[in-house]
Amino acid sequence: MKQIHFKQITDQFRKNKFFSFLSLFGISIPIMIVMIMVLQVDLAIHPGGPEKDNDEMLFIHRAKIQWDHGGHGVGGVHQGIIERYFREIAPQGCLAFSYGSSKTLFREREVLDIAMRYTNAGFWQVFDFNFLQGRSYSLSNVKNGDNVVVISSDIRDKLFEQEEVVGKMLELGEKSYRVIGVVEEVSSICRNTYSQIWLPYTLGVNISKGLELNATGRFMVTFKSTDKWGFEAIKQQVEEVRSKLNNMNDQDVELIFGGPATADEIYFRAARDPEKYEGTLTNYLGIAGKALLILFLPALNLVSLNLTRIQERSQEIAIRKAFGATKKNMAWQVMVENALLTVVGGLIGLALAYIGVILFKEQIFSQYFVGDATQVMIRMNYTIFIAALLISLFFSLLSGLIPSLRISRLQPAHVLKGGEL
């Protein structure tokens, strides 16, 4: 019996190709849009690469100086605070801080805009880089201000003719640096680690080592948690540092940190005022609301399509009912047809999302951070896909309820005489 029902359903799909196409289109396109929308946010929060373990990290990207008279300044974290206080509270290998810069390099007929990042030695212990050659710079390299650099594989290929470059000198403007390591190219969406050249932060210019509470800095700070140093301990100790700094300050100024916060909090916070951030729940609910709206609107169209399809099949349904088909069987067939269309449409939507991201990767990810998106590793969130498919299936089954109710009230004699459902 099930085989007969399935054959009837597939026959209907073949006979009503236009309806089947419209239904599949109405299901697959919304799922494609939802998957791409979620992918953008998911990859921005969990970009992989050196930051693949960022669920174990807390970040401070912004700091705010608030004056009593009402003025304020927002920037990065001051170097003096990091060196005098954050180093004391963080266990060995659990503190990374850095800031980004850039350099324009003129080479014969080519102009290269190179992304640079100044970091501490612990940066290489917190983040998981894939070294192709050499090593990272050490604490002594940083303290001594040694002219050493780690470069990415793409810069190696652009600036050097040979593959083995450890020990070679790299000319950047008026300075020469010794290459001590080569890492795998980092995706531009890794905003805590992305660069093409990494240098000790002690080589940076205009870096203030004093402790000035009336000025912000330029550093992004990352704390990596451990079994004995969890998120709550990190947040508590950073807050104690902040309170201590504000208590010892004799000026009419207050220091406020935008964190320590998780990767999703940092993403949604963006460049907003640290005091005016409303939390991640509001943002996630906003994304969920948009996704539900995108999935719900096609369901309204499916109601009309189903009614039209049932109307076209009214005489067939009347004959089958006259020969003993029950209301339950007729309604069940409509619901199964909708379910099959939803599953097939969902799979098509997933395939379209993947193809669309591959073909238009630059356009989709170019709005995030710096650099291009060529190194973005595409990974679909199948949990979200299953959720979207189930929601679409729910809406699809709802859209089949009205036709099912119409079928249950069908009078075969009335339809066969030319009447409508």
NORQUIDA-V477993 format. One record per backbone hydrogen bond with DSSP energy under -1.0 kcal/mol. NH is the residue of the N-H (numbers start at 1). CO is the residue of the C=O. E is the energy in kcal/mol with one decimal. If there is no record, write none. Layout:
[[NH CO E] [NH CO E]]
This chain:
[[5 1 -2.3] [6 2 -2.6] [7 3 -2.4] [8 4 -2.3] [9 5 -2.2] [10 6 -2.6] [11 7 -2.3] [12 8 -1.9] [13 9 -1.9] [14 10 -1.9] [15 11 -2.4] [16 12 -2.2] [20 16 -2.6] [21 17 -2.7] [22 18 -2.5] [23 19 -2.6] [24 20 -2.7] [25 21 -2.8] [26 22 -2.5] [27 23 -1.3] [28 24 -3.1] [29 25 -1.9] [31 27 -1.6] [32 28 -2.5] [33 29 -2.5] [34 30 -2.6] [35 31 -2.6] [36 32 -2.3] [37 33 -2.5] [38 34 -2.7] [39 35 -2.3] [40 36 -2.2] [41 37 -1.5] [42 38 -3.2] [43 39 -2.7] [44 40 -1.4] [45 41 -1.9] [46 42 -3.1] [51 48 -1.9] [52 49 -1.6] [54 51 -1.7] [56 53 -2.1] [57 54 -1.4] [58 223 -2.5] [59 261 -3.1] [60 221 -2.5] [63 75 -2.7] [64 256 -3.5] [65 73 -3.0] [66 254 -2.9] [67 71 -2.8] [68 252 -2.0] [70 67 -1.8] [73 65 -2.1] [75 63 -2.5] [76 217 -2.3] [77 219 -2.6] [82 78 -1.6] [83 79 -2.8] [84 80 -2.2] [85 81 -2.1] [86 81 -1.7] [87 82 -1.9] [89 85 -1.4] [90 86 -1.7] [94 91 -1.8] [96 222 -2.5] [98 220 -1.9] [99 118 -1.6] [101 116 -3.0] [103 114 -2.2] [105 112 -3.3] [107 110 -3.3] [110 107 -3.5] [112 105 -3.1] [114 103 -3.4] [116 101 -2.5] [117 197 -2.2] [118 99 -2.5] [119 199 -2.8] [120 97 -1.3] [124 121 -1.3] [125 122 -1.1] [126 122 -2.1] [127 123 -2.0] [128 50 -2.1] [129 127 -1.1] [132 182 -2.9] [133 182 -1.8] [135 180 -2.5] [142 138 -1.8] [143 139 -2.8] [144 140 -2.5] [146 141 -2.4] [148 146 -2.1] [149 178 -2.1] [150 198 -2.2] [151 181 -2.4] [152 196 -2.2] [153 183 -1.6] [156 152 -2.2] [157 153 -2.1] [158 154 -1.5] [159 155 -2.7] [160 156 -2.1] [167 179 -3.5] [168 165 -2.6] [170 177 -3.6] [172 175 -2.7] [175 172 -1.7] [177 170 -2.4] [178 147 -2.9] [179 168 -2.8] [180 149 -2.6] [182 133 -2.5] [183 151 -2.5] [184 130 -2.4] [190 187 -1.6] [191 189 -1.7] [193 190 -1.0] [194 190 -3.3] [196 115 -2.2] [197 115 -1.4] [198 150 -3.1] [199 117 -2.4] [201 119 -2.6] [203 200 -2.1] [204 201 -1.6] [217 76 -2.0] [219 77 -1.8] [220 98 -3.1] [221 60 -2.7] [222 96 -3.2] [223 58 -3.1] [224 94 -2.4] [225 56 -2.9] [226 229 -1.8] [234 230 -2.2] [235 231 -2.7] [236 232 -2.4] [237 233 -2.5] [238 234 -2.3] [239 235 -2.2] [240 236 -2.0] [241 237 -1.9] [242 238 -2.4] [243 239 -2.7] [244 240 -2.3] [245 241 -2.4] [246 242 -2.3] [247 243 -2.4] [248 244 -1.8] [253 251 -1.9] [254 66 -2.6] [256 64 -2.6] [258 62 -2.9] [259 257 -1.2] [261 59 -2.2] [266 262 -2.4] [267 263 -2.1] [268 264 -2.4] [269 265 -2.2] [270 266 -2.1] [272 269 -2.2] [276 273 -1.8] [284 280 -2.8] [285 281 -2.7] [286 282 -1.9] [287 283 -2.2] [288 284 -2.6] [289 285 -2.5] [290 286 -2.1] [291 287 -2.4] [292 288 -2.5] [293 289 -2.2] [294 290 -2.4] [295 291 -2.1] [296 292 -2.2] [297 293 -2.0] [300 296 -1.1] [301 297 -1.1] [302 298 -2.0] [303 299 -1.3] [304 300 -1.1] [305 301 -2.4] [306 302 -2.9] [307 303 -2.2] [308 304 -2.4] [309 305 -2.5] [310 306 -2.6] [311 307 -2.2] [312 308 -2.0] [313 309 -1.4] [314 311 -1.2] [317 313 -2.7] [318 314 -2.5] [319 315 -2.5] [320 316 -2.3] [321 317 -2.4] [322 318 -2.3] [323 319 -1.6] [324 321 -1.4] [325 320 -2.5] [330 326 -2.2] [331 327 -2.7] [332 328 -2.7] [333 329 -1.9] [334 330 -1.5] [335 331 -2.2] [336 332 -2.6] [337 333 -2.5] [338 334 -2.1] [339 335 -2.3] [340 336 -2.8] [341 337 -2.3] [342 338 -2.2] [343 339 -2.4] [344 340 -2.6] [345 341 -2.8] [346 342 -2.7] [347 343 -2.2] [348 344 -2.2] [349 345 -2.4] [350 346 -2.3] [351 347 -2.2] [352 348 -2.7] [353 349 -2.4] [354 350 -2.2] [355 351 -2.6] [356 352 -3.0] [357 353 -2.4] [358 354 -2.1] [359 355 -2.6] [360 356 -2.4] [364 360 -2.2] [365 361 -2.3] [366 362 -1.6] [368 365 -1.6] [376 373 -1.7] [382 380 -1.2] [385 381 -1.9] [386 382 -2.5] [387 383 -2.2] [388 384 -3.0] [389 385 -2.7] [390 386 -2.6] [391 387 -2.5] [392 388 -2.6] [393 389 -2.6] [394 390 -2.5] [395 391 -2.7] [396 392 -2.7] [397 393 -2.6] [398 394 -2.2] [399 395 -2.3] [401 398 -1.3] [404 400 -2.0] [405 401 -2.6] [406 402 -2.2] [407 403 -2.4] [408 404 -2.1] [409 405 -1.0] [410 407 -1.6] [415 411 -1.9] [416 412 -2.7] [417 413 -1.3] [418 415 -2.0] [419 414 -2.3]]
